[in-house]
């Protein structure tokens, strides 16, 4: 959930990533979903490479606001339990419009890694770079920092 100009925006797991708004945190109104025109092309291309019967399931969205824009990170899983997942980054300069730009996956796992790209929690460092922990592997967690051309990773 995030607040902007007196309006609260709540995102949750569901078809096309549902959104609701409230001015008082008590009464909520459904708003257009994040993916109101369907999922982005990258997700169809990604699923085409998955064997078996893949389907998109979304993990809990995480939202953050920085100086000039609002960011949303979503987890996509192709096959539950197989560690075939992606975390994508979306942004908008005006959350009230509901016009989101999907920048594509920040990180994906193909099923042979010792971790899974499913935990899209995000934070900012002192330079406003997006840093998020991802994918507890049972014994360790991984931290990924978004970079202009993909992601840099550091185990923590």
N, C-alpha and C positions, 0 to 999 in steps of 0.2 A: 504494500500500500504506500501511496505517496500523496502529499498535499501540494497543491499549486494554486495560488490566488484564491484561497478559501474553499477550494473544492478538493475532496479526497477521492482518489482513484484506487480501486481495488482490482487486482488481477488474480485469476486462479486457473488451475488446471481444468481444461475442458476443450471442446471443439473450437478451433480457431482462436483460442485464448480469450475467454470472456472478460468483460470489463463492466464495472458498476461505479457510479459516482454518488457522492453524498456531501452535503454541506455541514452535517451535524454528527456524522458517524452512527446515527441511529436509523435513519431512513435512506434507503438505497434505491437507485434507479438504474436499470440495465442500460448500458451504452453499447455502441457498435463494438464488435470484437476487434482484437488487434489485427487478425488476418481476415478481415471482412470479405475479401475477394478470394479466399482460399490460401493454401500454403504456398510459399515461394517456390520458384523453379528449382533452386538448389536442393530442396528437400525431396522432390520427385527424382532428380538425378541421383541423389544419395541413395534413396530406396531402391532404385533400379539395380544397383550393384550388390544388393543383399539377397542371398539365396534363401529359399524357403518361402514362407508367407509373412513378409514384414508388414508392419503397420505403424503409423506414427502414434506414439503416445507422448504427451507432454508432461514434463515435470513442473513443479511449482515455480512460477515466474518470480524474478527478483527485479525490483525497480530501484533506481537511484537518480537523483537530480544533481547536476553540476551547475556551473555558472550560467550557461546559455542553453542547455538542453536536458531532456529527460532520457534516460537509458533503461532498456529492458533487456534482460537476459533470460532466455528460455532453453529448457532442455528438451531434446527430441530423442526418443528411444525407438529403435526399429524392431527389436525383439527382446522382450522382457527376459532378463537373466543371462543374456548373451554378451553383454558389454559392447553393444553396437549402438552408439549414441553420439549426439552432437549438442554443443551449446552454441546458440546463435545470439548475436548482438543486434538489437534494434534501437533506434533513436528517433526523437521528434524534437523540433524546436518549439512546438506549441502543443502540449498534451491535450488541450481542450478540443483541438480539431480531430484528434484520433488518427491523424495521418502519420503512420510509422514507416520508417525506412529500415528494411532488414538488410544488414550489412553482410549477412552470410555467416557461416560457422566460424567461431573463434577456435574451436578445437573439436575434433571428432575422435572416437575410438572405434576400431574395426573388429574388436572381439579377441585380439591376441595380446592386448596390453595387460599389465598387472593392475590397472585402474579402469574406471569407467567415467566418461564425461557426462555426469548426471546432476551434479550439485552446482547450480548456477548462482550461488551467492556471490556478491561482488562488493568491493570496496574501492576506495581511491587512495593513492599514495600522495605525498606532499606535492607532486607535480600534476595531480589529477589524472595520472595513468590509471586505468582500470585494472585492478588486481582481484582475482577471485580464487578461492580454494575450490578444488574440484576432485571428486572421485576418491573417496576414501577407499583404500585397497584392503582394509582390514588391519594392516600393520603400519600404514603411513598415509599421509595425505599429500596431494600434489597442489602446488600453487602455480597458476599461470598468469602471466602479465601480457595484456594485449599489446601488440606491436603493429606498426603500419602494414606489414605484409605477413599476417598470420599471428602466431603466438610464440612467445618465448616461454620456456618452462624452467622451473627450479623446484626440486624436491624439498619439501620441508617437513 
